[in-house]
């Protein structure tokens, strides 16, 4: 099979994942745009709250992503009856993880104290996080449903639910942010109330479909009795999931720690960073969707013991992701003024965000290469070494270098890199290092499997 065939397979699987992810991330865009019209203080509180919540959620949901290669390989091997047992253990793991995450979010003031934020800002961010703790069990439970559908190459149901949730987001946000019908104006924390209500609706819808739809019947998810948590299954999930979750956590905190460090520079610096980070997150959905599709098809090929196909699919996915990301980076650079004004009419915040868009356009290639390669490695059930690479590059070079450049504790950094620009430059360089290292490691793994596939 030629590369064009594999590229078309990846694209056909990636587009519903992309639309679903864009619908999901649009919730954050809506939050930012609506809260920016409430007050700069609430927008800064939202930025801090989101920085912490996303770090917790992505880290925990990353552990659940171990289900993707496990179910994908079972599906490729046509061991369909074994999939239901893995899904049930995944649901138990989601429950345990949500308990841990809720405790972290409840004690948010301990984390916010590191930001040295003003009391009013910390108070609003704390309320936001404690409300979001109520949504965490539902969001993690839905991630298990999404992992199941993606692994068996049926992401359209996930997409439909995420689009439906997006349609509810604007009216729910307007109600709880600005108040009305007997509800007071909550400002930034109102976003968390809307998110919690919608998350539980998504969870109920997804698992009702699994129970009723015929396409899931042969997977034996429901209708075969109650299953307790099994240590062997949980250990296998955690063995793969913990390094995956850590890599997600490291990748996200490479961005979110910026907001915490920038909080000491004031609300405007944080607000400008928040808009830039939000746009970067939206753009990241394209390579992330292609990475999901590529990793799924690679895992299915591995399950079928077709090692050459796994290599060809990986190559097609990495190349497609890189080409599209470069194109989008160029477009965003030339459209940056219009994009920022779509978020906020505040000229001070616009001036703060404008210079940062240079880095968004710059690192698109590196970001697409690293995420697609990382998903391919996970399809081979390899996650430990990539996690070490993420930690050294993103925390050491990205955050460490960004701190030196942006806050200039030694007086070495040029003036134009002071503030958020220094952090964004450090992050861009670190993503380039991650991409180079992961590509080299994947090539080594593919050579090894082709020589001795049984291992």
N, C-alpha and C positions, 0 to 999 in steps of 0.2 A: 504494500500500500504506500502511495506517495505522500509527501508532506502536505499537499493540498487537501487530500482526503481527511487527514488528521486535523488540519486547521479548521475545516468545515465542521467536523465532529465537536471540536472544542467550542467553536462559536455557537453552534446550535444548543449546546448545554449551558454556555456561559450567559447568553442573553437573558433568560428568565432570572438567573441568579443576580445579574447586574441590575435589572429592573427592581427586583425585590430588595436588594441592598440599597439602591438609590431611594426607594420608598422609605426604607428604615432610616437611612441617614438624613433624609429630608426632615424627619422629626427634629433632629438637632438644628438644621438650618432654620426651621420654623421657630423653634425655641429662641435662637439667637436673634432673628429678625424681629420677633414680637416683643421680646424683653428689652431690646435696644430702644424700642419706642416707649417703654415704661420709665426707665431711668438708667443712667450710666452705672450707678451703684448696683442695681439689680443685675445688669449685664456682667459686671465684674464678679458678683457673687455666683452667677450662673457658670462663669468660666472656671472658677475655683471648684464649685460643686461637680461640674462635669469632669474636670481633670481627675478628681479622686474617684468618682463613681465609675468612669470609664476604665480607669486602671484596675479597679476591683472586678468589674464585670468582665472585661476582656481577659484578664488573667484566669478567672474561674471558668468562663465559657471556653477558653482555650484548652483547658483540661478535657472538657467534653468533646473537643474536636478529635480526640483519639478514636472516637467512633467512626470517623470518616474512612481512614484506611482499613480499619477492622471490618466494617460492614462492606466497604467497597471490594476488598479481597474475597470475602465470603460470597458476594454477589457475582464476582467474576468467576469464582469456582463453582457457581450454581448450587451452593449450600444454603438455599433459601430458608430452610426450616431452622437453621441456627441463628438467623438474624434476630428473631424475636427475643431470644434469651439475652443477646447483647444489648438490645434496646431497653429491656427491663432493668438490667444492671446500670445502664446509662441514666435512667430515671432516678434510681436510688442514689447514684453519685451526684446528680444534679441537686437532689434534696439535701444531701450532706454539705455540699459546697455552698448552697444558699444560706444555710445556718451560719457557716463561717463568715460569709460575706456580709450578712445582716449585722453581725456583731461588730465588724470593722466599721461599717457605715454608721452604726449607732454611736460609736465612740469617735466620731469625726472631729470633735474639738481638739483631740490630742494631735491629730494630723495637721489640722489647720493652724495650730500654734507654730508649726515650722515655717509657715508662710509669713509670720509677723504681720498679718493683715489687720486693718482697723477693726474695732469691735463690731460695728454695724455690719461690715462686710462678712466677718466670720459668723455672725449670728444668722444671717440669711443663708449662707452656704451650709451651715449645720442643719437648718430646717429642711433645706432641699435634700440633703443626703439621708436624713432620717425618714423622709417620705419615700425616697427611692428604695430604701431597704424593703419596703412593702412590695415593691415590684420585682425584686430580685428572684424569688422562687419561680414566679411566672416566666420571667425572661429566660432563665436557665432551662426550665422545662421545655420552653418552645425551641431552644437551641438543640435539644435532643431530637425533636420532631424535624427540624431543619436538616440536621446531620443525616438522619435516616433518609429523607427524600433526596438529598444531594448525592448520597452514596449509591443509591439505586437509580440515579439519573432521572429523577422525577421532581425537579425543583419548581415546576409551575404552580403547584398547590401552595407552596410556601410563598411564592410571589403574590398570588391572589390574596392571601391573608394579610401580607404586609401592605399591599395597596389599600385594602379595606381599612386597615388601621390608620393609614395616612389620611384617609378621608375624614376620620373622626378627630384627627389631631388639631386642626385649626379651630373648629368650634369649641372643643374641650379646653384648649389653651386660652382662647378669648374669654371664656367663662371664668376660669380660675385665675388668670393673670390680672385681668382688668375688673373682675367682679361682675355681679348682676344676678337678678332673680333670687335675691336674698343671700347670695354668696359674697363675702368681702373680697377686695382686691388683694391677692397674695403676692403679686409681682413674680419674681424669679421662681420661688418655690411652687407657684401655681403650675409650672411646667411638670414638676414631679408628680403632682396629684393627677394631672391628665395622663401622664405616662403610666402610672400604676393602674389606673382603671383600664386603659387600653391593653396593657400587657396581659391582664387576666382574661380579657375577652379573646385575645389571640391564642392563649394557651388552650382555653376551652374549645375553640373552633378547631384547632389543629388535631387534638387528640380525639375529638368526636369524629372527624373524618377518618382517622386511622381505624377507629372501631367499626365504622359503618361501610366504608368504601371497599368494594370487592378486590381492588388491586393490591391491598395489603394483606388479604386473607392468608395467602400461602406463606407469609412471613411469620405467622403465629405470634403476633404481638399481644392480641387479646383473645380471650376465649379458652385459655389453657390453665386457668387457676392462678392463685396468688403465688408470687415468687419472692422469697426473702433475699436480702443482700447476700451474695456469696463472695467469700474472701478471695478465692482464686481469681474470679472474674474482675472483682474490684482492683485487685493487685495488678492484673494485666492492663486494665484501663489506666491506672495511675502510673504504671511504669512508663507508658508511652505519653500519657496525658500531662503529667507534671512538667516534664521538660518542654512540651508544647505550650502549656499554659504559661510557663516562665518566659518563653520566647515572645509570646503575645504581650505579656506584662512588660517585658523589657522594651519592646518596640513601642508600645503605647506610652509608657512613662518617659521615653525619650522626648515625647512631645509634652506630656502633661506636667512634667517637672519644670518645664519652662514657665508655665503659668504660676506655679508656686514660687519660683525664684523671682519672677517679674512682679509679683504682688507687692513687693517692697518699693517698687518704682511708681505705684499709684494705679488708679482705676483705668486711666486712658491707655497706659502701656499694656495692661492685661486685656482690655477690650479690643485693641488693635491686633494683638496676638490671637485672641479668640476668633476673630473673623478670618484671619489668615489660616489658622489651624482648621477651621471649619471647612473652608474651601479646599484645603489640602486633603481633608478626610473624604470629601465628596469625590475628588479626583482619584483617590486611592481605591474607590469602589470598582473601577474598571480593571486594573491589574489584579485586584483581589478576586473578582468574579472569574477572570480567566485562570487565575491560580487554582481556585476551587474546581473548575471544570477540568483543568489539566491534571490536577492531583487525583480526581475521581477516576478519570479514564486510565491513568497510569496504574492506580491501585487495582482496577478491574483487570488490566492486562497482566499484572503480577499474579493476581489470583488465578488467572487462566494459564500461568506459567509461560506467557509469551513475552520473553525478555526483550527481544528486538522491537516489538510493538511498543513496549513501555518506553524504550529509549527514543523512538521516533515521535511518540506523542509528546514526550517531555520537550524535545527540541522544537517541535511545532508550537507548543504553548508558550515557551520562553520567547521565541522570536516574535510571535504575534503580539504578545504583551508589550515588548520593548518598542516595536514600531508604532503602535497606537499611542503609547504614553508620550513618546517624543512629539508626536503630532499635537496631542492635546496640550502639552506644556507650552508649545509655541502659541497656540490659540489663546490660552489663558493669559500669557504675558501681554499680548496686544489688547486684550479685552479687560485688563485688570481694573481700570477706573470704573467701568460700568458695573463690574461684578461687586466691587466694594460698595458702591452707592446703592445697590439693590439690598444690601444688609442694613445700612444706616445712613441717615441724612446728616449726621453730626460731622462737621468739617474737621474737627480736632481728631476724632477717631479715624477718619478717612486718611488724614495726613500721617497718622501713626502706622496704619496698615499698608499704605502704598509701597514703601520700599521693600517690604517683606515678600512681595509677590515675585521678586527676582529669584528668590530661593525656591519657591514653589515650581516655577518653570524649570529651574536648574536641576532639581533632584528627581524629576519624574522618571528618567531612564533608570537610574539606580534603584529607585523604589520598585519599579515593575520587575526588574531582573531579580532582586532579592526575594520578593514575596512569591513569585512563580517558582523559583528554584527551591525555596523552602517547602512549598506544598508538594513538590515532586519528591523531595527527600522524605517527607512524612508519609507519602504513599509507599515508600520502601520501609516504613516503620523506623525511620532514623530521625531522632530529635535531639539527642544529648549534645553532640558536637555542634550542630547549628545554634543551640542555645548558648553555648560557651562563646561562640563567635559573636552573637548578638550582644551578650553582656559586655565583652571587652570593647567592641566597637561603639555601640550605641551609648552605653553608660560612660565608658572611659573616654573615648574620643568625642562623642556627641555632647553629652552633658558636661563632662569635665572640661573639654575644650570650649564649649559654649559659655560656661561659667567664667572662665578666664577672659574670653573675648568680650562677653556681654556686660559683665559686672566689673571687669578690669581691676581685680584686687591688687595687681602688681604694677599697674601703670604702664603696661606694655601695649595695650590694644589701641588701634587708631580710633578716632572719634566716631567715624561712620559705622563702626561695629558695636558701639556701646548700646546697651539695651537688648531688645529682641533680636536685632540683626545678628549679633554675635552668636546667640543660641542657634539661630536658623542656619548659619554657616557651619557651625560645628556639627549639627545634625546631618546636613547635606554630605559633608565629607565622610561621616561615619557610615551612611547608607552606601556610599560607593565602596568602602572597604568590605562591608557585609556582602554586597553583590559579588565582588571578585572572589572572596573566600568561599562562598556557597557554591558558585559555579565550578570552582576547582574541585571541591569536595564531591559534588554530584558526578563529575566526570570520573573521579576515582572509583566511586561506588558502582557506576554503570560498567566500567571495565571489569570490576571484580565479579559482578553478577553474571556477566557474559562468559567469563572464564569458568566460574563455578556456581551456576544458578541454584543448585540445591542448598547452598549455604545461605 
